[in-house]
Amino acid sequence: MENLTAYDLKRKEKNVPFTECTIVKTSRGGYMAKGLNSYGNKMNAMLSEAKALEAIEKGIATKGF
């Protein structure tokens, strides 16, 4: 895994990489990446547990739970 990506609603672009990212746990037990892209727009993406923990281990994202 190189980088986490999400859909940018403001610019309507797919697979936009996060510049800073935090992994949080939802109330139902899922994992979500929250952060900003290079334009300063907020983005969110749902992740599997394996992908979320891998991103934290590799230093791509910070742990927020």
C-alpha positions as CSV (number, residue, x, y, z in Angstrom):
1,M,0.0,0.0,0.0
2,E,1.4,3.3,-1.0
3,N,-1.2,5.8,0.0
4,L,-4.8,6.1,1.0
5,T,-7.2,7.7,-1.4
6,A,-10.8,8.9,-1.4
7,Y,-13.3,10.8,-3.6
8,D,-13.1,14.6,-3.4
9,L,-16.7,15.9,-3.4
10,K,-15.8,19.5,-4.1
11,R,-13.6,18.9,-7.1
12,K,-15.5,15.7,-8.2
13,E,-12.2,13.7,-8.6
14,K,-11.7,10.0,-7.8
15,N,-8.7,8.5,-6.1
16,V,-7.3,11.7,-4.6
17,P,-4.6,10.9,-2.1
18,F,-4.7,12.2,1.5
19,T,-1.9,14.6,2.6
20,E,-2.6,14.1,6.3
21,C,-4.8,11.3,7.5
22,T,-6.1,9.9,10.8
23,I,-7.8,6.5,11.2
24,V,-10.8,6.5,13.5
25,K,-13.2,3.8,14.7
26,T,-16.9,4.3,14.0
27,S,-19.6,3.6,16.6
28,R,-20.5,0.3,14.8
29,G,-16.9,-0.9,14.9
30,G,-15.8,0.0,11.4
31,Y,-12.7,2.0,10.4
32,M,-12.7,5.3,8.6
33,A,-9.8,7.5,7.3
34,K,-10.4,11.2,7.9
35,G,-8.1,13.9,6.6
36,L,-7.3,16.6,4.1
37,N,-6.1,16.5,0.5
38,S,-3.6,18.9,-1.1
39,Y,-6.3,21.5,-1.8
40,G,-7.3,21.6,1.9
41,N,-10.6,19.8,1.3
42,K,-11.8,17.4,4.0
43,M,-12.2,13.8,2.8
44,N,-13.4,10.5,4.4
45,A,-13.0,6.9,3.3
46,M,-14.3,3.7,4.8
47,L,-11.6,1.0,5.3
48,S,-11.4,-2.6,6.2
49,E,-9.7,-3.5,9.5
50,A,-6.7,-5.0,7.8
51,K,-6.1,-2.0,5.5
52,A,-6.6,0.5,8.4
53,L,-4.1,-1.3,10.7
54,E,-1.6,-1.7,7.8
55,A,-1.8,2.1,7.1
56,I,-1.1,2.8,10.8
57,E,1.9,0.3,11.0
58,K,3.5,1.8,7.8
59,G,3.1,5.4,9.1
60,I,0.8,6.5,6.3
61,A,-1.9,7.5,8.9
62,T,-2.0,8.2,12.6
63,K,-4.1,6.3,15.1
64,G,-7.1,8.2,16.3
65,F,-8.9,5.6,18.5
